[in-house]
Amino acid sequence: MEQKIQQNIALRPYTSIRTGGPARYFAQPADSEELKGLLGWANTKQIPVTILGGGSNTLIADRGIDHLVIDTKGIRGITVRGRLLCAACGDTLEKAVTVSAEYGLAGLEIFSGLPGTVGGAVYGNAGCYGHAVSEYIDWVEYLSCDGSLHRLYRDQYRFGYRDSPFKHHKWIITEVGFNLMPSQPIAIGQKAKKYRQMRRDKGHYRYPSMGSIFKNPPGTEGGRRISAGKLIEEAGLSGYAVGSARIADYHGNIIINYDGTATADDIRELIDHIRATVFEFHGIMLETEINFFGIWDTER
Ligand SMILES: Cc1cc2nc3c(=O)[nH]c(=O)nc-3n(C[C@H](O)[C@H](O)[C@H](O)COP(=O)(O)OP(=O)(O)OC[C@H]3O[C@@H](n4cnc5c(N)ncnc54)[C@H](O)[C@@H]3O)c2cc1C
């Protein structure tokens, strides 16, 4: 297993926001058996493990991560049986959408254009347009800390808004079974294309970002959840910047790495500023949706 592990690897290219320092140890398993071997190695050496999927919802500290960082993107494989689509944790959600359309299975197309892996989407219960990934899950297979494999069925767990059982346990998702609805492949493909295009039109991919920084706070306005982005814009923060970390003009809840030189510290300072300003303006303390990894000077 030692030969699979690299040391002092820059993590910036492994994140969508393009910031962050190095991993002390870094590995890219090709399948869940290798993943299991790496967990065993880390357990024996008592080195903590950090799991990284597409890195599209993650802010890594400039000083890096003093752990074994496991990049799951090599753990891939999608199979279809009837209306069940099984995807490995490292497959992109986009790939799952593409295969579901090919097989005439509807449901996932609404997530077309949402960056990241299947594992990351299930961990954070990613969602958009009023739907969340958990609505389509039949079961999730995961490795617990001791490396044993388990399967959790739909009626055995509770997902919430940007919340999953995996946020509360040190479990590593290896495979997900999605239960989908038979439909017309062409229609599914067309819908997926439309959702992808909507994101492109909104400017989602124009700059490095992590998508939404904050969860929409509890409560509704006009039957919809209060929008964190709207609260930020109303507090007069659109376009506000710390270094090259800037609140996107097109969406108050998105921070962009404007010219690629922003540091993780810039982004974190901007996040703290947004929280303080929104609290002052609206009396609402926003909660972050993104994941913070690594060594920070001040703990959150
Ligand atoms: C342009 C853009 C648009 C976005 N739009 C949306 C949106 O509409 N809706 C939305 O919800 N999000 C959105 N996001 C955020 C992001 O795409 C999602 O949260 C995505 O599901 C994260 O997946 P990932 O593989 O990149 O996760 P990562 O960022 O790699 O990891 C996120 C968390 O999941 C954990 N994790 C990853 N894989 C596993 C695994 N196999 N087992 C256990 N834990 C794991 C990590 O440890 C980490 O804590 C957007 C991001 C960008 C850049």
The ligand as an SDF file (V2000), in Angstrom:
LIG
                    3D

 53 58  0  0  0  0  0  0  0  0999 V2000
  -20.4440   25.9910  -10.3140 C   0  0  0  0  0  0  0  0  0  0  0  0
  -20.9690   25.1980   -9.1490 C   0  0  0  0  0  0  0  0  0  0  0  0
  -22.3510   25.0050   -9.0040 C   0  0  0  0  0  0  0  0  0  0  0  0
  -22.8520   24.2550   -7.9270 C   0  0  0  0  0  0  0  0  0  0  0  0
  -24.2070   24.0800   -7.8180 N   0  0  0  0  0  0  0  0  0  0  0  0
  -24.6980   23.3580   -6.7770 C   0  0  0  0  0  0  0  0  0  0  0  0
  -26.1150   23.1520   -6.6440 C   0  0  0  0  0  0  0  0  0  0  0  0
  -26.9240   23.5810   -7.4580 O   0  0  0  0  0  0  0  0  0  0  0  0
  -26.5400   22.4110   -5.5900 N   0  0  0  0  0  0  0  0  0  0  0  0
  -25.6900   21.8800   -4.6700 C   0  0  0  0  0  0  0  0  0  0  0  0
  -26.1410   21.2050   -3.7300 O   0  0  0  0  0  0  0  0  0  0  0  0
  -24.3500   22.0650   -4.7710 N   0  0  0  0  0  0  0  0  0  0  0  0
  -23.8440   22.7870   -5.8010 C   0  0  0  0  0  0  0  0  0  0  0  0
  -22.4870   22.9680   -5.9100 N   0  0  0  0  0  0  0  0  0  0  0  0
  -21.5940   22.3960   -4.9130 C   0  0  0  0  0  0  0  0  0  0  0  0
  -21.0520   20.9920   -5.2960 C   0  0  0  0  0  0  0  0  0  0  0  0
  -21.0470   20.8230   -6.6840 O   0  0  0  0  0  0  0  0  0  0  0  0
  -21.8750   19.8780   -4.6550 C   0  0  0  0  0  0  0  0  0  0  0  0
  -21.9430   20.0450   -3.2730 O   0  0  0  0  0  0  0  0  0  0  0  0
  -21.2740   18.5020   -4.9970 C   0  0  0  0  0  0  0  0  0  0  0  0
  -22.2390   17.5230   -4.7040 O   0  0  0  0  0  0  0  0  0  0  0  0
  -19.9760   18.2160   -4.2380 C   0  0  0  0  0  0  0  0  0  0  0  0
  -19.4150   17.0130   -4.7530 O   0  0  0  0  0  0  0  0  0  0  0  0
  -17.8250   16.7700   -4.7580 P   0  0  0  0  0  0  0  0  0  0  0  0
  -17.5810   15.4030   -5.2220 O   0  0  0  0  0  0  0  0  0  0  0  0
  -17.1540   17.8570   -5.4870 O   0  0  0  0  0  0  0  0  0  0  0  0
  -17.5510   16.8840   -3.1890 O   0  0  0  0  0  0  0  0  0  0  0  0
  -16.2140   17.3940   -2.4730 P   0  0  0  0  0  0  0  0  0  0  0  0
  -16.1750   18.8880   -2.4900 O   0  0  0  0  0  0  0  0  0  0  0  0
  -15.0320   16.6580   -2.9610 O   0  0  0  0  0  0  0  0  0  0  0  0
  -16.5300   16.9000   -1.0010 O   0  0  0  0  0  0  0  0  0  0  0  0
  -17.6310   17.4590   -0.2980 C   0  0  0  0  0  0  0  0  0  0  0  0
  -17.7950   16.6770    1.0200 C   0  0  0  0  0  0  0  0  0  0  0  0
  -18.2020   15.3480    0.7060 O   0  0  0  0  0  0  0  0  0  0  0  0
  -17.3260   14.4280    1.3240 C   0  0  0  0  0  0  0  0  0  0  0  0
  -17.2260   13.2590    0.4460 N   0  0  0  0  0  0  0  0  0  0  0  0
  -16.9280   13.2390   -0.8800 C   0  0  0  0  0  0  0  0  0  0  0  0
  -16.9450   11.9750   -1.3330 N   0  0  0  0  0  0  0  0  0  0  0  0
  -17.2630   11.1810   -0.2760 C   0  0  0  0  0  0  0  0  0  0  0  0
  -17.4310    9.7780   -0.1060 C   0  0  0  0  0  0  0  0  0  0  0  0
  -17.2620    8.9210   -1.1220 N   0  0  0  0  0  0  0  0  0  0  0  0
  -17.7550    9.3130    1.1230 N   0  0  0  0  0  0  0  0  0  0  0  0
  -17.9200   10.1680    2.1780 C   0  0  0  0  0  0  0  0  0  0  0  0
  -17.7660   11.4930    2.0820 N   0  0  0  0  0  0  0  0  0  0  0  0
  -17.4490   12.0090    0.8610 C   0  0  0  0  0  0  0  0  0  0  0  0
  -15.9990   15.1610    1.4800 C   0  0  0  0  0  0  0  0  0  0  0  0
  -15.2060   14.5980    2.5140 O   0  0  0  0  0  0  0  0  0  0  0  0
  -16.4990   16.5580    1.8160 C   0  0  0  0  0  0  0  0  0  0  0  0
  -16.7800   16.6690    3.1940 O   0  0  0  0  0  0  0  0  0  0  0  0
  -21.9570   23.7070   -6.9730 C   0  0  0  0  0  0  0  0  0  0  0  0
  -20.5700   23.9010   -7.1280 C   0  0  0  0  0  0  0  0  0  0  0  0
  -20.0840   24.6340   -8.1950 C   0  0  0  0  0  0  0  0  0  0  0  0
  -18.5980   24.8150   -8.3480 C   0  0  0  0  0  0  0  0  0  0  0  0
  1  2  1  0
  2  3  1  0
  2 52  2  0
  3  4  2  0
  4  5  1  0
  4 50  1  0
  5  6  2  0
  6  7  1  0
  6 13  1  0
  7  8  2  0
  7  9  1  0
  9 10  1  0
 10 11  2  0
 10 12  1  0
 12 13  2  0
 13 14  1  0
 14 15  1  0
 14 50  1  0
 15 16  1  0
 16 17  1  0
 16 18  1  0
 18 19  1  0
 18 20  1  0
 20 21  1  0
 20 22  1  0
 22 23  1  0
 23 24  1  0
 24 25  2  0
 24 26  1  0
 24 27  1  0
 27 28  1  0
 28 29  2  0
 28 30  1  0
 28 31  1  0
 31 32  1  0
 32 33  1  0
 33 34  1  0
 33 48  1  0
 34 35  1  0
 35 36  1  0
 35 46  1  0
 36 37  1  0
 36 45  1  0
 37 38  2  0
 38 39  1  0
 39 40  1  0
 39 45  2  0
 40 41  1  0
 40 42  2  0
 42 43  1  0
 43 44  2  0
 44 45  1  0
 46 47  1  0
 46 48  1  0
 48 49  1  0
 50 51  2  0
 51 52  1  0
 52 53  1  0
M  END
$$$$
